[in-house]
Structure formats: structure tokens, C-alpha cells
């Protein structure tokens, strides 16, 4: 299941996600994975959450991010929450690619809760993204 944290830049999306990650670490019985660009969350999230930097793995664009997420999920069946910070930065601000990516990820989650931040005004999102619930 995918849930979104949406808002313009500077609206506190990443802070909200950090709080969600740190709360999940205290309650989950599985593993938590956080995917981000540029390792800016290193000191903000509990060390029990696995932090992955897409830059370190040279992930660029929606297709590569899908493969990366699929590989992470396939490699660890104990993941209960997956967080992706700054989706539009990773997919080069391509809304159509982001929408297609979310649909593909949603089809392989198998019970994993996926929380994604998107830097955009709510009204600027296409319906294919708006359909996902907000966290």
C-alpha cells in the first residue's frame, strides 16, 4: 500500500517522514528501509532503519528506481515499511514517470507499507497520483 506526503518545498514533508520513521522503529516487528537522494537523513533517523542513498548506487530515473525498489523488496521479505524521500528529485521531476512508478511499486508491495514524499502542490498532481491516500 502506498501513502503520500505531499506539499510544496519547505512544507515539512521530510520532517513528517522522519517522525514516522522514528515512531515505526519503536513499534514494528519487521525491517524499515529508507530510500533517499544525497544522504541528508543520516543523523535524523534511528539507526535501526536501513538508509539507502540512490546516488551511491547511481540510480537515476523512474525505471532504475523501480528496479532498485524491486531488488530491495526481493532481497528482504522482512521489510514492513519502505520510505522514499523526494520522489520527484529521483525521477527528474517527471510527473508522468512518477505516476507510472507508483503504480508499478504498488503492484509488488505485498503488504509492505510504502510512504513517499512528493514536493508539489496538491492541485498540481495528476489524478493518477492523487488517488493514493495521504499519510
Secondary structure, DSSP 8 states (H G I E B T S, - for coil): -EEEEEESTTSSHHHHHHHHHHHHHHH-SSEEEEEESSS--TTTS-TTSEEEETTTTT--HHHHHHHHHHHHHHH-TTEEEEEE--HHHHTTT-HHHHHHHHHHHHTT-TT-EEEEEEES-GGGS-HHHHTSEE-
